[in-house]
């Protein structure tokens, strides 16, 4: 079957006009198309198939693979914990910086890449979509190099400010120096996966990630403890295993994109870098990256507040907050399809369908994350004791989950609408909402320490900040932040044939 199918019906916007989004354009700047574009069958699914079933079908492999990826990190934490509290605290200090890079490369800039490709495919600009893949890789190399140099040069200062000292600081630097030496590889892998997800294909990144995780799970303890023929590398062994995973995964994704089986083909022949294509990625990705910086700055400052109560408290907070990072893969699993659905439909001039998809996905995300949050708040030791049984660690972690867990549903709502806003190319309100979260968390945490000296009140400030983030994102989209108020008109019914 031919990989491309000519569309027999022009894509009509809700006001009745045939529109297509141009390179770097905003949704309302779509221009008339002279002829209907050729759509790949995968693109037609995003434009025409029922929304709920499409989201669930695309999200299922994405959610599963994100859980696998998160589970790998948790399993590594389990093995690192066997090295002692100092090693666990050291990895907890590095975790915010590492997650900043992961979230920026996969969720922020990755969302910008997926959004740009989805909008190009929705508008029938397949040649631009191919070129965007090469432009995305150039961005990945640049940001990966920046992260590598920044952490190698400033890691000691950063982890010291966050409360690290003595053996915990040494462990943090050991782990950080290894894992950030491979920062370019991490960026390249996540960028290639984002290119593929932008086409609506969630399965290939899922398969590559799952196979890699299956190999990484035994490799990590082998390198940490020196099992079999492997050297005993201690805390650095986990980082070496992670880098090996990204090397093999990147090779597999490049091979797929160059084999001609993808809607978008990666080719470096006759590549001419053009600013409009960089801009199409960066106008979403750069703002999303700033949002990611805000998120991780919130976590890093909160870690610094908790660090005043000692390494055990850091370990408890770090272990508890990993559950929040486990929710991010869940929401990201739903967010990937939302970026593709919203972006493709906006590119094709179907804003009503894009908005409907955003709310359906956000509702699913809010429900799932609230279930997890209520469970964690009810039985925090069920989670925390998987990693350590130190009483001080369990106490700090339990206080955090009691305060923040009930608000995880609003976190899921806000994150899902953030991903949908990436697809829409409208990130002003998510940026403002996340900035508000940062101000509440930092200001409230500082006041809590100044007036009470009780870490529980720091966690209360974090919970209020999380709620504000979700409510502001939801209120903005509901109030017409994307296109202005849009009435959701019922789908037209086929005319009844007189009997």
C-alpha positions in Angstrom: 0.0 0.0 0.0 1.3 3.4 -0.9 2.7 5.2 2.2 0.9 8.3 1.3 -2.8 8.7 0.5 -4.2 11.7 -1.3 -6.9 13.4 0.7 -10.2 13.5 -1.1 -11.7 16.0 1.3 -10.3 19.4 2.1 -9.8 20.0 5.8 -12.4 22.5 6.8 -12.1 24.8 9.8 -15.1 25.4 12.0 -16.0 28.6 10.2 -16.1 26.8 6.9 -12.8 27.9 5.3 -10.1 25.6 4.0 -6.9 26.5 5.9 -3.4 25.3 6.4 -0.8 26.6 8.9 2.4 28.0 7.3 6.0 27.6 8.7 6.4 29.3 12.0 2.8 30.6 11.9 0.5 30.9 14.9 -2.8 29.0 14.8 -4.9 32.0 13.8 -2.5 32.8 11.0 -3.3 29.8 8.9 -3.4 30.6 5.2 -5.7 29.2 2.5 -4.4 26.1 0.7 -4.6 25.9 -3.1 -5.2 22.2 -3.0 -5.7 19.5 -0.5 -2.4 18.0 0.7 -1.4 14.4 0.7 -1.8 12.9 4.1 -0.1 9.8 5.4 -2.7 7.4 7.0 -1.2 8.0 10.4 -1.8 11.7 10.0 -5.4 11.1 8.9 -6.0 9.2 12.1 -5.0 12.3 14.1 -7.3 14.4 12.0 -10.4 12.2 11.8 -10.5 9.3 14.2 -12.6 9.4 17.5 -10.6 11.4 20.1 -10.9 9.2 23.2 -9.9 5.9 21.4 -7.1 7.7 19.6 -5.7 9.2 22.8 -5.9 5.8 24.6 -4.4 3.9 21.7 -1.5 6.3 21.3 -1.0 6.8 25.1 -1.0 3.2 26.1 2.5 2.3 24.7 3.7 5.8 25.7 2.6 5.5 29.3 3.9 2.0 29.6 7.3 3.0 28.3 7.5 6.0 30.5 6.8 3.8 33.5 9.5 1.5 32.4 11.9 4.4 32.1 11.0 5.7 35.5 11.2 2.2 37.0 14.7 1.9 35.7 15.7 5.0 37.7 13.9 3.7 40.8 15.6 0.4 40.5 18.9 2.1 40.2 18.1 4.1 43.3 17.3 0.9 45.1 20.8 -0.5 44.3 22.5 2.8 45.2 20.7 2.8 48.5 22.6 -0.5 49.3 25.8 1.6 49.3 24.5 3.7 52.3 22.7 6.9 53.1 25.5 9.1 51.9 25.4 7.5 48.4 21.6 7.8 48.4 21.7 11.5 49.5 24.4 12.2 46.8 22.2 10.8 44.0 19.2 12.7 45.4 21.3 15.9 45.1 22.1 15.2 41.4 18.5 14.2 40.6 17.0 17.7 40.1 19.7 18.6 37.7 19.5 15.3 35.8 15.7 15.6 35.6 16.0 19.2 34.4 17.9 17.9 31.5 15.6 15.0 30.9 12.5 17.1 31.1 14.0 19.8 29.0 15.2 17.4 26.2 12.2 15.1 26.2 9.3 17.2 27.5 10.2 20.9 26.7 12.3 21.1 23.6 11.0 17.7 22.7 7.5 19.0 22.8 8.5 21.9 20.6 10.0 19.4 18.1 6.9 17.2 18.1 4.6 20.3 17.9 6.5 21.7 14.9 6.5 18.4 13.0 2.8 17.7 13.8 1.7 21.2 12.6 3.8 20.7 9.4 2.3 17.4 8.7 -1.2 18.7 9.5 -0.7 21.5 6.9 0.6 19.0 4.3 4.2 20.3 4.5 6.0 17.0 4.6 9.3 18.3 3.1 9.5 20.8 6.0 8.7 18.0 8.4 11.8 16.1 7.1 14.0 19.2 7.4 12.8 19.9 10.9 14.3 16.5 12.0 17.8 17.7 11.1 17.2 21.1 12.7 16.1 19.4 15.8 19.3 17.3 16.0 21.4 20.5 15.7 19.5 22.0 18.6 20.1 18.8 20.6 23.8 18.8 20.2 24.0 22.5 21.2 22.0 22.1 24.4 23.7 18.8 25.3 27.1 20.5 25.1 25.9 23.4 27.2 24.6 21.0 29.9 27.8 19.0 29.9 30.1 22.0 30.4 27.9 23.7 33.0 27.6 20.7 35.3 31.2 19.7 35.0 32.3 23.2 35.9 29.7 24.1 38.4 28.6 20.9 40.0 30.5 21.2 43.2 29.1 24.7 43.9 25.5 23.6 43.0 25.4 20.5 45.2 27.0 22.3 48.1 24.4 25.1 47.9 21.7 22.4 47.9 23.0 21.0 51.2 25.6 18.5 50.2 28.8 18.0 52.2 31.4 15.4 53.1 30.7 11.9 51.7 27.3 12.9 50.3 28.9 15.7 48.2 31.6 13.3 47.0 29.0 10.8 45.9 27.1 13.5 44.1 30.1 14.7 42.2 31.1 11.1 41.2 27.7 10.3 39.8 27.2 13.7 38.2 30.5 13.9 36.4 29.9 10.6 34.7 26.3 11.0 33.7 26.6 14.6 32.4 29.7 13.7 30.4 27.1 11.9 28.2 24.7 14.8 28.1 24.8 15.1 24.3 23.8 11.4 23.9 20.8 11.9 26.3 19.7 15.0 24.2 20.1 13.2 20.9 18.1 10.2 22.1 15.2 12.2 23.4 15.2 14.5 20.3 14.9 11.5 17.9 12.1 10.0 20.0 10.3 13.4 19.9 10.6 13.5 16.1 8.9 10.2 15.8 6.2 11.0 18.3 5.4 14.2 16.4 4.2 11.9 13.5 1.8 10.2 15.9 4.0 7.1 16.2 4.4 6.2 19.9 5.2 2.6 19.4 8.8 2.8 18.0 10.2 4.9 20.9 8.3 2.6 23.3 9.9 -0.5 21.8 13.4 1.0 21.8 13.1 2.3 25.4 11.7 -1.0 26.7 14.3 -3.2 25.1 17.0 -0.8 26.4 15.5 -0.9 29.9 15.5 -4.7 29.9 19.3 -4.6 29.3 19.9 -1.7 31.7 18.3 -3.3 34.8 20.9 -6.1 35.1 23.7 -4.0 33.8 23.4 -1.3 36.5 23.9 -3.5 39.6 26.7 -5.4 37.8 28.6 -2.1 37.4 27.7 -0.8 40.8 28.7 -3.9 42.8 31.2 -5.6 40.4 29.2 -8.7 39.7 30.7 -11.3 37.3 33.3 -9.9 34.9 32.3 -6.3 35.5 34.5 -3.9 37.6 33.1 -2.5 40.9 32.4 1.2 40.1 30.2 2.0 43.1 27.8 5.0 42.6 29.5 5.7 39.2 28.4 2.3 37.9 24.8 3.4 37.7 25.7 6.4 35.6 27.9 4.4 33.2 25.0 2.0 32.6 22.6 4.9 31.9 25.0 6.3 29.3 25.4 2.9 27.6 21.6 2.8 27.3 21.4 6.1 25.5 24.2 5.2 23.1 22.4 2.0 21.9 19.0 3.7 21.9 20.2 6.6 19.8 21.7 4.3 17.2 18.4 2.3 16.9 16.3 5.5 16.5 18.6 6.9 13.8 18.4 3.6 11.9 14.6 3.7 12.0 14.4 7.3 10.7 16.8 6.7 7.9 15.3 3.4 6.8 12.3 5.1 5.1 9.6 3.5 7.3 8.7 6.7 9.2 6.4 9.4 8.0 9.4 11.7 8.6 12.7 10.7 7.1 16.0 11.8 8.6 18.5 12.8 6.0 21.6 15.0 6.1 22.1 15.2 2.3 21.8 18.7 1.0 20.7 20.0 4.4 20.3 23.8 4.5 19.7 25.1 7.9 16.9 27.8 7.8 16.0 30.1 10.6 12.2 29.8 10.1 12.5 26.1 10.9 14.6 26.7 13.9 12.1 29.3 15.0 9.2 26.9 14.6 10.8 24.6 17.1 12.2 27.2 19.5 9.2 29.4 19.8 7.6 26.5 21.6 10.6 24.6 22.9 12.5 27.6 24.3 9.5 28.8 26.3 8.8 25.2 27.5 12.5 25.0 28.5 12.1 28.1 30.6 9.0 26.4 32.3 11.1 23.3 32.9 13.9 25.5 34.5 11.3 27.0 36.8 10.0 23.6 37.8 13.4 22.2 38.6 14.5 25.4 40.3 11.4 25.0 42.5 12.6 21.5 43.4 16.2 22.4 43.9 15.3 25.3 46.2 13.0 23.1 48.1 15.8 20.5 48.4 18.0 23.3 49.8 15.3 24.1 52.4 15.0 20.5 53.4 18.8 20.2 53.4 19.0 22.3 56.6 17.5 19.3 58.5 20.4 16.9 57.5 21.2 14.2 55.0 18.5 11.9 56.2 15.8 14.6 55.6 17.3 15.2 52.1 17.1 11.4 51.4 13.5 11.3 52.6 12.3 14.3 50.6 14.2 13.1 47.5 12.8 9.6 47.8 9.2 10.9 48.3 9.5 13.5 45.5 10.5 10.7 43.1 6.9 9.6 43.2 6.1 13.0 41.7 8.7 12.3 39.0 7.0 9.0 38.5 3.8 10.9 37.8 5.5 13.0 35.1 6.1 9.9 32.9 2.4 9.1 33.4 1.3 12.5 32.2 4.0 12.6 29.6 2.7 9.3 28.2 -0.6 11.1 27.7 1.1 14.4 26.8 2.9 13.0 23.8 -0.3 12.1 22.0 -1.8 15.4 23.0 1.0 17.3 21.4 0.6 15.4 18.2 -3.2 15.6 18.2 -3.5 19.2 19.0 -0.6 20.3 16.7 -1.8 18.3 13.7 -5.4 19.6 14.1 -4.3 23.2 14.5 -2.1 22.8 11.4 -5.1 21.5 9.5 -7.4 24.3 10.8 -9.5 22.3 13.2 -9.2 24.2 16.5 -12.5 22.8 18.0 -11.2 19.2 17.7 -7.8 20.3 19.1 -9.4 21.9 22.2 -11.7 18.9 22.7 -8.7 16.6 22.6 -6.9 18.7 25.2 -9.7 18.6 27.7 -10.3 14.9 27.3 -6.6 14.1 27.8 -6.4 16.5 30.8 -9.3 14.8 32.5 -7.7 11.4 32.1 -4.4 12.7 33.5 -6.1 14.4 36.5 -8.0 11.3 37.4 -5.0 8.9 37.3 -2.6 11.2 39.2 -5.2 11.9 41.9 -5.6 8.2 42.5 -1.8 7.8 43.0 -1.6 10.9 45.2 -4.4 9.8 47.6 -2.7 6.4 47.9 0.6 7.9 48.7 -0.9 10.2 51.3 -2.7 7.4 52.9 0.2 4.9 53.1 3.5 6.8 52.5 5.6 4.0 54.1 4.5 1.6 51.3 6.5 3.8 48.9 9.3 5.0 51.1 10.3 1.7 52.7 11.1 0.3 49.2 14.3 2.3 49.3 15.3 2.7 53.0 14.1 2.1 56.5 15.9 4.9 58.3 13.4 6.5 60.7 14.4 10.1 60.0 14.2 9.5 56.2 10.7 7.9 56.6 9.5 10.7 58.8 10.5 13.5 56.3 9.2 11.6 53.3 5.9 10.8 55.0 5.3 14.5 55.9 5.9 15.4 52.3 3.5 12.9 50.9 0.8 13.7 53.5 0.9 17.4 52.5 1.4 17.2 48.7 -0.2 13.8 47.7 -3.8 15.0 47.7 -3.0 17.7 45.2 -1.4 15.4 42.6 -4.7 15.5 40.6 -4.3 19.2 39.9 -0.6 18.6 39.0 -1.8 16.1 36.4 -4.4 18.5 35.1 -1.9 21.3 34.8 0.8 19.1 33.2 -1.5 17.6 30.6 -2.7 21.1 29.5 0.9 22.2 29.4 1.6 19.5 26.8 -1.5 20.4 24.9 -0.5 24.0 24.9 2.8 23.0 23.3 0.9 21.5 20.5 -1.1 24.7 20.2 2.0 26.8 20.3 0.6 28.8 23.1 2.7 28.7 26.3 2.2 32.2 27.9 -0.2 31.0 30.5 1.7 27.8 31.4 4.8 30.0 31.8 2.9 32.4 34.1 1.3 29.4 36.1 4.7 27.8 36.6 6.2 31.1 37.7 3.5 31.5 40.2 4.2 28.0 41.5 7.9 28.9 41.9 7.1 32.1 43.8 4.6 30.4 46.2 7.0 27.5 46.8 10.1 29.6 47.4 8.3 32.4 49.3 6.1 30.1 51.3 9.0 27.8 52.1 11.2 30.6 53.3 8.5 32.0 55.5 7.8 28.6 56.9 11.5 28.2 57.9 11.7 31.7 59.3 8.6 31.6 61.4 8.3 27.9 62.4 11.5 26.0 61.7 9.3 23.0 60.9 9.8 21.2 57.6 6.1 20.2 57.5 5.2 23.8 56.7 7.6 23.9 53.8 5.7 21.0 52.4 2.4 22.8 52.8 3.8 25.7 50.8 4.8 23.2 48.1 1.3 21.7 48.0 -0.3 25.2 47.6 2.1 25.9 44.8 1.2 22.7 43.0 -2.5 23.5 43.3 -2.0 27.0 41.9 -0.2 25.6 38.9 -3.0 23.2 37.9 -5.8 25.7 38.5 -4.2 28.5 36.5 -3.5 26.3 33.5 -7.1 24.9 33.6 -8.6 28.4 34.0 -6.6 29.8 31.2 -7.5 27.2 28.6 -11.1 27.3 29.7 -11.1 31.1 29.4 -10.0 31.0 25.7 -6.2 31.4 26.1 -5.6 29.6 22.8 -8.0 31.0 20.3 -10.5 33.1 22.4 -13.8 31.6 23.5 -14.8 28.7 21.2 -18.2 27.2 21.3 -18.1 23.5 20.9 -20.6 22.8 18.3 -22.1 19.3 18.0 -20.9 17.2 15.2 -23.1 17.6 12.1 -25.4 14.6 11.6 -26.0 13.1 8.2 -29.3 14.3 6.7 -32.2 11.9 7.1 -33.3 10.3 3.9 -37.1 10.5 3.6 -38.7 7.0 3.6 
